[in-house]
Amino acid sequence: MKKILYAFACAALLLAGCQSPKKLELDTNPDPMNYVQVTVPSEKIPAEGGSLDVPVISDIPYSVSIAQKDQSWLSYTPSNGGVLFTATANPSSVLRYASVVLLNEDNYSIKRFDITQAGTDTPPVEYKTFTVTPTEISVKAYETTAYFAITADEEVTWSISQNMEQSLSVSVSEFYGSGDAIIAVSFSANTTPNELKGTLLVEAFSSEVRTPYYEVAITQAAAPEAKPAVKPAAGTVLAEWYFATSQLNILNPHFAEEVTDPLADSPGHGGCYVEPNVKGKGLLEYYNGVNKVEKGVVDEAHKRCKRSIGTYGEPVIYGTYKGDYILWTAFTEDDAPLAAGTKLRLRFTLRPNNAIVMKYWLVEYLDGDEWKVAGTTKDGDGFKYNVELFYASGSGNQTNTTIEPIVTLTSDTPYARFRIKAVSNAACETGEPVTLIDTSGALRFAGEDTNAKTPQYSVKDHPIIDVVE
């Protein structure tokens, strides 16, 4: 579905003097030393109208902004020690909310809160569901796609529009719809030395939702400075990971996805990654190749597609399926491209935790701007593969499979990158097709520590991307 993008400058937030919203980044504070405390009283403003004094303690000057659609019924004035909000009478039986933002002198949001006014009738109102997550997305300069989720009741319709006064131009997969949706946002790779930013407004066409709109802010990193390609010396470690119990707190922050995360089943990496914790710069990511809910392969009663760090410090993927892929990336120390002739190695170990993990995978590598197969392949039933995972019924049924492709670049390449893609939906135990993902389907990146009863699962060699010659 298409809809002409329209500007909403000065519409998302109406500031005193209509300050430009171009600089606005909601719920961020560029200076963590600025102290601001807001105490919002629990009581509502009465339906017949009235005032509510909100104490504010701040060590910096601030101004107040109320969303434009709320200004017709709510106003404010400075009070002794805060802000006094005054509401006109509410003619509706529905509770109403106003979104208030405190801004610093640079027009950045430092606090956001709601002011609530009761409806004319006392019976409680059952609000319809309408939420958007995440509302802040950061991508690398080379990334060209991001995703966010709309969670809404089926009868709630919504629209998406773009602030035209922005540096990042984007397009979305849907401009309006109803109910739940995963929205794909597309944009070009950033080749400029400047960070690019874009904002989308997601608005519900309903007065029965608690929050009528959300802003999704997208920030794309600046392109790295152009540098001549280098050929690191043999033995140079570009990135190295260490998966062990002692590393849980280090590995967990960006790979702790919840089952209920609406992006857990959507295409893309879900914003999850594991950085090297031994040496170098890089990323381990797991990409869903399809929307698994729309594909109809997720058992809704036992939904368990997610990324997490296991008890023993091993990254775990729940819900592997055909089209999913693992992405390993490593960068040179000063982010220079790798020169043609560089010989690279990736080494890591996979271990299926159960029978329905995908069995057949294909290892590829980036050479210049082209994906090439790493090593020789075998023929499957309509597909080619060069990695086969195993699982057997009974005691000690999990099998470690070490994957260790060695490749030589024929073109200058921006970074070392390997892709390991599931090319069939065959189960790793029987080879039979998997038609439904349930609470199992757990694939582990094997590490040093395991259960005391299964020491044979331990892997001493760390995952690594290095230069062979």
C-alpha positions in Angstrom: 0.0 0.0 0.0 1.2 3.4 -0.9 0.5 6.8 0.6 2.2 10.1 -0.3 4.7 11.1 2.4 3.8 14.4 4.0 5.7 16.7 6.2 4.7 17.3 9.8 7.2 19.9 10.9 5.9 21.7 14.0 3.2 19.1 14.2 4.7 16.4 16.4 5.6 18.9 19.0 4.4 22.5 19.2 7.0 24.5 21.1 6.8 28.1 22.3 7.5 30.2 19.2 7.1 27.0 17.1 10.8 25.9 17.4 11.9 23.5 14.7 11.5 19.8 15.5 14.4 18.9 13.3 16.8 18.7 16.3 14.4 16.8 18.5 15.4 13.4 19.7 12.8 12.1 22.1 13.9 10.7 25.5 17.5 11.4 25.0 19.9 13.7 27.0 23.1 14.6 25.4 24.7 15.6 28.7 24.3 12.9 31.4 25.5 15.3 34.1 22.3 17.4 33.7 20.0 16.5 36.6 16.3 16.7 36.1 13.7 15.2 38.4 9.9 15.3 37.7 7.4 14.1 40.2 4.0 13.6 38.5 1.2 13.3 41.0 -0.8 10.1 40.8 -4.2 11.9 40.7 -6.0 12.8 37.5 -7.3 16.3 36.7 -11.1 16.1 37.3 -13.5 15.7 34.3 -15.0 19.1 35.0 -11.6 20.7 34.6 -9.0 22.0 37.0 -5.2 22.2 37.6 -2.4 19.9 38.5 0.9 21.2 39.9 3.9 19.0 38.8 7.1 19.6 40.8 10.3 19.8 38.7 13.8 19.9 40.1 16.4 20.8 37.5 19.9 22.2 37.4 19.5 23.4 33.9 17.0 25.8 32.2 14.1 24.0 30.4 11.0 24.7 28.4 7.7 22.8 28.2 6.2 21.3 25.1 2.8 19.7 24.7 1.8 17.6 21.6 -0.2 19.9 19.3 -3.3 17.7 19.3 -3.4 18.0 23.1 -3.1 21.8 23.3 -6.7 22.6 22.8 -7.6 21.3 26.2 -4.4 21.6 28.2 -2.3 24.6 29.0 0.5 25.3 31.4 2.2 28.1 33.4 5.3 28.1 35.6 4.6 27.5 39.2 6.6 27.8 42.4 8.9 24.8 42.0 7.5 23.3 38.8 4.8 23.6 36.2 1.1 24.1 36.7 -1.1 22.3 34.1 -4.7 23.5 33.6 -7.3 21.5 31.7 -10.7 22.5 30.3 -13.8 20.3 31.0 -13.6 16.8 29.4 -16.9 16.3 27.5 -16.1 12.6 26.9 -16.5 9.6 29.1 -13.0 8.5 27.9 -9.9 9.4 29.9 -7.6 11.6 28.0 -3.9 12.0 28.1 -1.5 14.7 27.0 2.2 13.9 26.3 4.5 16.5 27.8 8.2 17.0 27.0 10.7 19.1 28.9 13.4 20.5 26.5 16.8 21.9 27.3 18.2 25.0 25.7 19.3 23.0 22.6 15.8 21.7 22.0 16.6 18.2 23.1 14.2 16.2 25.2 15.3 15.7 28.8 12.1 14.3 30.3 8.8 13.0 29.0 5.6 12.3 31.0 1.8 12.2 30.6 -0.9 14.4 32.2 -4.2 12.5 32.7 -7.8 13.9 32.9 -10.7 11.8 34.0 -13.8 11.2 31.8 -17.2 12.4 32.6 -18.5 8.9 33.5 -17.0 6.8 36.3 -16.9 3.4 34.6 -13.3 2.5 33.6 -12.5 2.6 29.9 -11.0 -0.4 28.2 -8.3 0.9 25.9 -7.4 -0.8 22.7 -3.8 -2.0 22.2 -1.5 0.2 20.1 2.3 0.2 20.7 5.4 0.6 18.5 8.8 -0.9 19.3 11.5 0.1 19.1 11.2 3.9 18.8 14.9 4.4 18.5 16.9 2.5 15.8 20.7 2.9 15.1 22.2 1.3 12.1 25.7 1.1 10.6 26.7 3.2 7.5 26.5 0.1 5.3 23.1 -1.1 6.5 20.2 -0.4 4.3 17.2 -2.0 6.2 15.7 -1.8 9.6 12.5 -3.1 11.2 10.1 -2.0 13.9 6.9 -3.7 15.1 3.4 -2.3 15.5 1.3 -4.2 18.1 -2.3 -3.3 17.8 -5.8 -4.8 18.1 -7.2 -5.8 14.7 -9.8 -2.9 14.7 -7.1 -0.2 15.3 -6.1 1.3 12.0 -2.8 3.3 11.7 -0.7 5.3 9.3 3.0 6.0 8.9 4.3 9.3 7.6 7.8 10.8 7.3 9.2 14.1 8.4 10.6 15.5 5.2 13.0 17.9 7.0 15.6 15.2 7.7 18.9 14.0 6.4 18.0 10.3 6.1 15.5 9.6 3.3 13.6 6.4 4.0 10.7 4.3 2.6 8.5 1.9 4.4 6.9 -1.4 3.5 3.4 -0.2 4.5 2.1 3.4 4.9 -1.2 2.4 6.5 -2.9 -0.7 7.8 -4.5 -2.2 10.9 -3.6 -4.6 13.7 -0.1 -6.1 14.1 2.6 -5.5 11.6 6.3 -5.7 11.1 7.4 -2.6 9.2 10.5 -2.7 7.0 12.3 0.6 6.6 14.6 0.9 3.6 17.3 3.5 2.9 20.6 3.9 1.0 24.0 3.1 2.5 25.6 6.2 3.9 28.6 7.2 1.9 28.9 10.7 3.6 31.2 11.6 6.5 28.1 12.8 8.4 25.6 10.9 10.6 22.1 10.8 9.0 18.8 10.9 10.9 15.2 10.3 9.9 11.9 10.3 11.8 8.7 8.4 11.1 5.4 9.2 12.8 3.2 6.2 13.5 -0.4 7.4 14.3 -3.5 5.4 15.3 -6.9 6.5 13.9 -8.7 5.8 17.2 -9.6 7.7 20.3 -9.7 4.5 22.3 -5.9 4.0 22.5 -3.8 5.2 25.4 -1.0 6.7 23.2 -2.3 7.9 19.9 1.1 8.2 18.1 4.7 7.2 18.3 7.8 8.7 16.7 10.4 6.2 15.4 13.9 7.9 15.2 16.4 6.2 12.9 20.1 7.1 13.1 22.6 5.9 10.4 26.3 6.1 11.3 28.7 8.2 9.2 30.7 6.3 6.5 34.2 5.6 7.7 37.0 7.7 6.2 38.1 6.3 2.8 41.5 4.6 3.3 43.8 2.5 1.1 43.3 -1.2 1.3 45.8 -3.1 3.5 47.0 -6.7 3.7 47.6 -7.5 7.4 50.5 -9.8 8.3 49.9 -13.5 8.6 48.7 -14.3 12.1 46.9 -11.0 12.6 43.7 -11.5 14.6 40.9 -9.3 13.3 38.4 -10.5 15.9 38.2 -13.1 18.6 35.4 -14.2 20.9 35.4 -16.2 24.1 32.3 -18.1 25.1 32.4 -19.2 28.7 30.4 -18.9 32.0 32.8 -16.2 33.2 31.8 -14.0 30.2 28.0 -14.0 30.8 27.8 -10.4 31.8 30.0 -9.3 28.9 28.2 -11.3 26.3 24.6 -10.8 27.5 23.8 -7.0 27.1 23.1 -7.1 23.3 22.0 -10.7 22.9 19.3 -11.0 25.5 16.1 -11.1 23.4 12.8 -11.9 25.1 10.4 -14.4 23.7 7.7 -11.7 23.7 9.9 -9.3 21.7 7.7 -8.6 18.6 10.9 -8.5 16.5 12.1 -12.0 17.6 10.2 -13.6 14.7 10.7 -10.8 12.1 13.3 -10.6 9.3 16.6 -9.1 10.2 18.9 -9.3 13.2 16.4 -7.9 15.8 19.0 -5.4 17.0 21.0 -8.2 18.6 24.7 -8.9 18.3 27.8 -10.2 20.2 31.0 -8.2 20.0 34.5 -9.7 20.3 35.4 -10.0 24.0 39.1 -11.1 23.5 40.5 -9.0 20.7 39.7 -6.9 17.7 36.5 -5.4 16.3 33.6 -7.2 14.8 30.1 -8.6 15.2 28.3 -12.0 15.5 24.7 -11.6 14.3 21.9 -14.0 13.6 19.3 -13.0 10.9 15.8 -14.3 10.4 15.4 -14.8 6.7 11.6 -14.6 6.8 8.8 -13.3 9.0 8.2 -16.6 10.8 4.7 -15.7 12.0 3.5 -14.8 8.5 5.2 -17.9 7.2 3.1 -19.9 9.6 6.0 -22.0 11.0 5.8 -20.7 14.6 3.8 -22.6 17.2 1.9 -19.7 18.8 1.2 -21.8 21.9 4.9 -22.4 22.5 6.5 -19.4 20.8 10.2 -19.5 21.2 12.1 -17.7 18.4 14.7 -15.6 20.1 18.4 -14.9 20.6 20.1 -15.3 24.0 23.2 -16.2 25.9 22.9 -19.6 27.6 23.8 -20.6 31.2 27.4 -21.4 30.2 28.0 -18.3 28.1 27.2 -19.8 24.8 25.1 -17.7 22.3 21.9 -19.6 21.6 19.4 -19.3 18.7 15.8 -20.6 19.2 13.8 -21.2 16.1 16.2 -21.8 13.1 14.6 -22.1 9.7 15.4 -22.1 6.0 16.6 -18.7 4.9 18.1 -17.8 8.3 21.8 -17.0 8.4 24.7 -16.4 10.7 26.8 -13.3 10.0 30.4 -13.0 11.2 32.1 -9.6 10.6 35.6 -8.3 11.5 37.3 -5.0 10.8 40.9 -4.0 10.6 42.3 -2.0 13.5 41.9 1.4 11.7 38.8 0.2 9.6 40.8 0.1 6.3 39.6 -2.3 3.6 41.3 -5.6 3.2 43.4 -5.8 0.0 43.0 -8.4 -2.7 45.2 -11.4 -2.0 44.4 -11.4 1.8 43.8 -15.0 3.0 41.2 -15.1 5.8 40.1 -17.8 8.1 36.9 -18.1 10.2 36.7 -20.8 12.9 33.8 -21.5 15.2 31.7 -24.5 16.4 28.0 -25.2 16.3 26.0 -27.7 18.4 22.3 -28.5 17.9 20.5 -28.8 21.2 17.7 -30.8 19.7 16.3 -32.6 16.7 14.7 -29.9 14.7 17.6 -27.5 14.2 18.2 -27.0 10.5 20.6 -29.6 9.2 22.1 -28.2 6.0 24.0 -24.9 5.8 26.0 -23.1 3.2 29.1 -21.0 4.1 29.8 -17.9 1.9 32.2 -15.0 2.2 32.2 -11.4 0.9 34.7 -10.7 -1.9 34.6 -7.1 -2.9 30.8 -6.6 -3.1 30.0 -10.1 -4.2 29.1 -13.2 -2.1 31.0 -16.3 -3.0 30.8 -19.9 -1.8 33.6 -20.8 0.7 35.0 -24.2 -0.3 33.4 -27.1 -2.2 29.7 -27.9 -2.0 27.6 -31.1 -2.0 24.2 -31.5 -3.7 21.1 -31.7 -1.6 17.5 -32.0 -2.7 17.3 -28.9 -4.8 20.0 -27.0 -2.9 23.8 -27.0 -2.3 25.5 -27.1 1.1 28.9 -27.4 2.7 28.0 -27.8 6.4 25.9 -30.6 7.9 24.8 -30.6 11.5 24.0 -33.8 13.4 21.8 -34.8 16.4 21.1 -38.4 17.5 18.5 -39.7 19.9 19.7 -41.0 23.3 22.4 -40.1 25.7 25.1 -37.6 24.5 23.0 -36.9 21.5 24.4 -33.4 20.7 27.3 -33.2 18.2 29.8 -30.3 17.9 30.6 -29.4 14.3 33.6 -27.1 13.8 33.3 -24.8 10.8 36.6 -23.4 9.5 36.5 -21.9 6.0 39.7 -20.4 4.6 39.3 -18.0 1.7 41.5 -15.7 -0.4 40.1 -12.3 -1.5 40.4 -11.4 -5.2 39.2 -7.8 -4.7 39.6 -5.1 -2.1 36.9 -5.8 0.4 35.6 -3.3 3.1 35.8 -5.9 5.9 36.1 -9.6 6.6 32.6 -11.1 6.4 31.3 -14.7 6.4 27.7 -15.8 6.0 26.4 -19.3 7.0 22.9 -19.8 5.6 20.3 -22.5 6.3 19.5 -23.8 2.8 16.8 -26.4 3.7 14.2 -26.9 6.4 15.3 -30.4 7.0 15.7 -31.4 10.7 19.3 -32.3 11.8 18.2 -35.6 13.3 16.1 -37.2 10.6 16.4 -35.0 7.6 12.6 -34.7 7.5 11.1 -31.3 6.8 10.3 -29.1 9.8 6.9 -27.6 9.4 6.4 -26.0 12.9 8.9 -24.4 15.2 8.1 -25.0 18.9 9.9 -24.5 22.2 12.9 -26.5 20.9 15.0 -25.7 17.8 17.9 -24.4 19.9 21.3 -24.0 18.1 24.4 -23.2 20.2 27.7 -21.5 19.4 29.7 -24.0 21.4 32.0 -22.6 24.2 34.5 -23.7 26.8 32.0 -24.5 29.6 29.3 -27.1 29.7 27.2 -29.1 32.1 29.4 -31.3 34.4 27.7 -34.4 33.0 28.6 -33.5 29.4 32.3 -32.4 29.3 32.6 -33.8 25.8 30.7 -30.7 24.5 33.5 -28.3 25.7 35.3 -26.4 22.9 38.7 -25.0 23.8 39.4 -23.1 20.5 37.8 -19.6 20.6 35.8 -18.3 17.6 38.2 -16.3 15.5 38.6 -14.4 12.3 42.2 -14.0 11.4 44.7 -13.6 8.5 46.3 -16.8 7.3 48.7 -15.1 4.8 
